[in-house]
Amino acid sequence: MEARALRRVFDGAVPPFASVKRFFGHTLAASGAIQAVAAVQALREQAAPANLGFENSDPEIGLRPAREFNRARSNRC
C-alpha cells in the first residue's frame, strides 16, 4: 500500500525514500518521536538516509528504498 501511495503521489517519479527504524531499533513508545525528529532533520537537510540492511526488493512492489545517503541537489547560490 505504501508503494502504491508513493507512485500515486509522485505520479510515477518517486524520489529517494528511506526508513530509519534500523538505526534506532524498536524503541516502542519513543519510536514515533525518534522517527519524527529524524524525518524533520532529513527535510531540513534535504536528504534521505540510507536504509541499513536492505538487500532484496520485492518485484511486485517495484520500488527500492535509498541504499546510500542521498542529498537533494540545490540550485541555491
FENNOR-V766910 format. One record per backbone hydrogen bond with DSSP energy under -1.0 kcal/mol. NH is the residue of the N-H (numbers start at 0). CO is the residue of the C=O. Records with the same first field share a line. If there is no record, write none. Layout:
NH = CO + CO
//
This chain:
4 = 0
5 = 1
6 = 2
7 = 3
8 = 4
9 = 5
11 = 6
12 = 9
13 = 11
22 = 19
23 = 19
24 = 20
26 = 24
29 = 26
30 = 27
33 = 29
34 = 30
35 = 31
36 = 32
37 = 33
38 = 34
39 = 35
40 = 36
41 = 37
42 = 38
43 = 39
44 = 40
46 = 41
47 = 69
50 = 65
53 = 50
60 = 57
61 = 57
65 = 16
69 = 47
71 = 45
//
